[in-house]
Amino acid sequence: MVSLVATAQETGWALDSTFKAPVMRNKDGTRIYSDSAIYQGMNIKFDIFTPILEAVRSKGKVQSYEIGMNWRLKQRYYPTLELGYAWADIAAEGGHHKGQGAFARVGVDLNGLKKHPERLNALLVGIRIGSALQQFSIADVEVHNPYWEGTQPYLYSYAPRFKADVWGEVGVGAQVQVWEGFQMGWSLRMKILMTRKDKHNGSLPAYIPGFGYRDDTNWGINYYIGYHF
């Protein structure tokens, strides 16, 4: 038994390395996992592109912030959780939208690159289910009174209310090791809104946190910086 332990230590791997952390590291300090290990570390990443894009596009009236985490399994699978918060104060068709809320996405990515235990680079294809809950109000909605033959509209405001939305996503992306565990990456997503539309005209939020401006489909681009643990 002693000789077996010594042999495993000489090769740099613990006997139960399937689940436990590795004892070997690359020159840059990142961990090397055995090819048989199921869990091979996690990544935490911050989206630095969306806040800039939203601020420029809306002239500071929309802001969205997001953090993501994924876990590397068998060098191939990346279960993913993304959390964020957004607010918007924008003029929309038929009124003025003001709202804020949190959002979350959960899904899984598949790495399309060839397996390599010492490389953390990944080319990812995946799916997500996203959900958002926000409090919003709509003001200055034009309502035309048929009594005045539509020539005398009056303004109406909806009291603050809560609204939950759900959507699905398909996307592609990449993450690249740049230096001693630090990573950079990007993702391109197509989002499909699943939430049923409100029967009351004018009561829908014009902006959905994590999804964007309300439409049946939407696109999203993210650029991340992160770290691999």
C-alpha positions as CSV (number, residue, x, y, z in Angstrom):
1,M,0.0,0.0,0.0
2,V,2.9,2.3,0.8
3,S,4.4,1.8,-2.7
4,L,1.1,2.6,-4.3
5,V,0.9,5.9,-2.5
6,A,4.4,6.7,-3.4
7,T,3.8,6.0,-7.1
8,A,0.8,8.2,-7.1
9,Q,2.7,11.0,-5.5
10,E,5.6,10.7,-7.9
11,T,3.2,11.1,-10.8
12,G,1.8,14.2,-9.2
13,W,-1.8,12.9,-8.7
14,A,-3.7,11.9,-5.6
15,L,-5.3,8.4,-5.7
16,D,-8.8,10.0,-5.4
17,S,-8.2,12.8,-7.8
18,T,-11.5,12.2,-9.6
19,F,-13.2,14.7,-7.3
20,K,-10.5,16.4,-5.2
21,A,-8.4,19.4,-6.2
22,P,-5.2,18.7,-8.1
23,V,-1.7,18.9,-6.7
24,M,0.0,20.0,-10.0
25,R,0.1,23.4,-11.5
26,N,1.1,25.0,-14.8
27,K,4.0,27.5,-15.0
28,D,1.5,30.4,-14.7
29,G,0.1,29.0,-11.4
30,T,-3.2,27.6,-12.8
31,R,-4.2,24.1,-11.7
32,I,-3.8,21.0,-13.8
33,Y,-6.6,18.5,-13.3
34,S,-6.3,14.8,-14.2
35,D,-8.0,13.8,-17.3
36,S,-10.4,11.6,-15.3
37,A,-11.5,14.4,-12.9
38,I,-15.1,15.3,-13.1
39,Y,-14.9,18.8,-11.5
40,Q,-12.1,20.9,-13.0
41,G,-12.6,24.3,-11.4
42,M,-15.0,27.2,-11.7
43,N,-14.9,30.6,-13.5
44,I,-16.3,33.9,-12.2
45,K,-16.7,36.7,-14.7
46,F,-18.0,40.3,-15.0
47,D,-19.6,41.7,-18.0
48,I,-17.9,45.0,-18.8
49,F,-19.4,45.6,-22.3
50,T,-23.2,45.8,-21.5
51,P,-23.0,48.7,-19.0
52,I,-21.1,50.8,-21.6
53,L,-23.3,49.8,-24.5
54,E,-26.5,50.6,-22.6
55,A,-25.2,53.9,-21.3
56,V,-24.1,55.1,-24.7
57,R,-27.2,53.9,-26.6
58,S,-29.6,55.4,-24.1
59,K,-27.5,58.4,-23.1
60,G,-27.3,57.1,-19.5
61,K,-31.0,56.4,-19.1
62,V,-30.5,52.6,-19.0
63,Q,-28.0,50.7,-17.0
64,S,-27.4,46.9,-16.7
65,Y,-24.8,45.0,-14.6
66,E,-24.1,41.3,-14.7
67,I,-21.9,38.7,-13.0
68,G,-21.6,35.1,-14.3
69,M,-20.3,31.8,-12.9
70,N,-19.7,28.5,-14.7
71,W,-18.2,25.2,-13.6
72,R,-15.9,23.1,-15.8
73,L,-16.9,19.4,-15.8
74,K,-14.9,16.8,-17.7
75,Q,-13.2,19.6,-19.8
76,R,-16.4,19.6,-21.9
77,Y,-19.5,20.8,-20.0
78,Y,-20.0,24.2,-18.4
79,P,-23.2,24.6,-16.2
80,T,-23.8,28.3,-15.9
81,L,-25.5,30.8,-13.6
82,E,-25.7,34.5,-14.5
83,L,-27.1,37.2,-12.2
84,G,-27.7,40.9,-12.7
85,Y,-29.6,44.1,-12.0
86,A,-30.9,46.8,-14.4
87,W,-32.9,50.0,-14.3
88,A,-34.4,52.1,-17.1
89,D,-36.0,55.5,-17.3
90,I,-37.0,55.9,-21.0
91,A,-39.6,57.4,-23.3
92,A,-41.5,54.6,-25.1
93,E,-44.2,54.5,-27.7
94,G,-47.3,55.7,-26.0
95,G,-45.9,56.6,-22.7
96,H,-42.8,56.9,-20.4
97,H,-41.4,53.8,-18.8
98,K,-39.5,53.8,-15.4
99,G,-38.5,50.5,-13.8
100,Q,-35.8,48.5,-12.1
101,G,-35.3,44.9,-11.2
102,A,-33.1,41.8,-11.0
103,F,-32.6,39.0,-13.5
104,A,-31.1,35.5,-13.6
105,R,-30.2,33.0,-16.3
106,V,-29.4,29.3,-15.9
107,G,-28.1,27.0,-18.5
108,V,-25.3,24.9,-19.9
109,D,-22.5,25.4,-22.5
110,L,-20.7,22.7,-24.4
111,N,-17.0,23.2,-25.2
112,G,-16.2,22.6,-28.9
113,L,-12.4,22.6,-28.6
114,K,-10.4,19.4,-28.2
115,K,-9.9,18.2,-24.6
116,H,-6.7,19.3,-23.0
117,P,-6.2,19.1,-19.2
118,E,-3.7,22.0,-19.1
119,R,-5.6,24.4,-21.2
120,L,-8.6,26.4,-20.0
121,N,-9.6,28.0,-23.4
122,A,-13.1,27.1,-24.5
123,L,-15.3,27.7,-27.6
124,L,-18.8,27.5,-26.2
125,V,-22.3,26.8,-27.6
126,G,-25.1,26.8,-25.2
127,I,-28.7,27.4,-24.1
128,R,-30.2,29.5,-21.2
129,I,-33.5,30.1,-19.5
130,G,-33.8,33.7,-18.3
131,S,-36.2,35.3,-15.8
132,A,-36.6,38.9,-14.5
133,L,-38.7,40.5,-11.9
134,Q,-39.1,44.2,-11.9
135,Q,-41.1,47.0,-10.4
136,F,-42.2,49.5,-13.1
137,S,-44.6,52.3,-13.8
138,I,-45.8,53.9,-17.1
139,A,-46.7,57.5,-17.2
140,D,-48.1,59.9,-19.8
141,V,-50.0,57.3,-21.8
142,E,-52.2,58.9,-24.4
143,V,-55.8,57.7,-24.3
144,H,-58.2,58.9,-26.9
145,N,-61.8,59.5,-25.9
146,P,-64.2,58.4,-28.6
147,Y,-66.7,61.0,-27.3
148,W,-64.3,63.7,-28.6
149,E,-63.9,61.7,-31.8
150,G,-60.2,61.2,-31.0
151,T,-59.3,64.8,-31.2
152,Q,-58.9,65.4,-27.4
153,P,-56.5,62.8,-25.9
154,Y,-55.8,62.8,-22.2
155,L,-52.8,61.4,-20.3
156,Y,-53.1,58.4,-18.0
157,S,-50.5,56.9,-15.7
158,Y,-50.3,53.3,-14.5
159,A,-49.5,52.9,-10.8
160,P,-46.2,51.1,-10.0
161,R,-46.6,47.3,-10.3
162,F,-44.5,44.2,-10.4
163,K,-44.0,42.1,-13.6
164,A,-42.2,38.8,-14.1
165,D,-40.9,37.8,-17.6
166,V,-39.3,34.6,-18.9
167,W,-37.3,34.0,-22.1
168,G,-35.1,31.4,-23.7
169,E,-31.6,32.0,-25.2
170,V,-29.3,30.2,-27.6
171,G,-25.8,31.5,-28.0
172,V,-22.1,31.1,-28.8
173,G,-19.1,32.4,-27.0
174,A,-15.5,31.9,-26.0
175,Q,-13.3,32.3,-23.0
176,V,-9.5,32.5,-23.2
177,Q,-6.8,32.2,-20.5
178,V,-4.7,35.4,-20.6
179,W,-2.5,35.3,-17.5
180,E,-2.2,33.3,-14.3
181,G,-5.9,32.3,-14.0
182,F,-7.2,35.6,-15.5
183,Q,-9.6,35.2,-18.4
184,M,-11.3,37.2,-21.1
185,G,-14.3,36.2,-23.2
186,W,-17.4,37.1,-25.2
187,S,-20.8,35.8,-26.0
188,L,-23.5,36.4,-28.7
189,R,-27.0,35.5,-27.8
190,M,-30.4,35.4,-29.5
191,K,-33.2,35.8,-26.9
192,I,-36.8,34.7,-27.4
193,L,-39.5,36.1,-25.1
194,M,-41.9,33.5,-23.7
195,T,-44.0,35.7,-21.4
196,R,-47.7,36.0,-22.4
197,K,-48.6,39.6,-23.3
198,D,-50.8,41.6,-21.0
199,K,-54.4,42.0,-22.2
200,H,-54.4,45.6,-21.1
201,N,-52.9,47.8,-23.8
202,G,-50.2,50.1,-22.5
203,S,-49.5,48.2,-19.2
204,L,-46.5,46.2,-20.4
205,P,-43.0,47.4,-19.5
206,A,-41.0,48.8,-22.4
207,Y,-37.7,47.4,-21.0
208,I,-37.0,44.0,-19.4
209,P,-33.9,43.6,-17.2
210,G,-31.5,41.0,-18.7
211,F,-33.6,40.8,-21.9
212,G,-33.6,44.4,-23.2
213,Y,-36.2,46.4,-25.0
214,R,-39.5,44.4,-25.2
215,D,-39.9,42.5,-28.4
216,D,-40.6,38.9,-29.4
217,T,-36.9,38.4,-30.1
218,N,-33.8,40.3,-29.0
219,W,-30.0,40.1,-29.4
220,G,-27.3,40.4,-26.7
221,I,-23.6,40.8,-26.8
222,N,-21.4,40.4,-23.7
223,Y,-17.7,40.9,-23.1
224,Y,-16.2,39.4,-19.9
225,I,-13.2,39.6,-17.7
226,G,-12.9,36.8,-15.2
227,Y,-10.8,34.5,-13.1
228,H,-10.5,30.7,-12.9
229,F,-10.4,29.1,-9.5
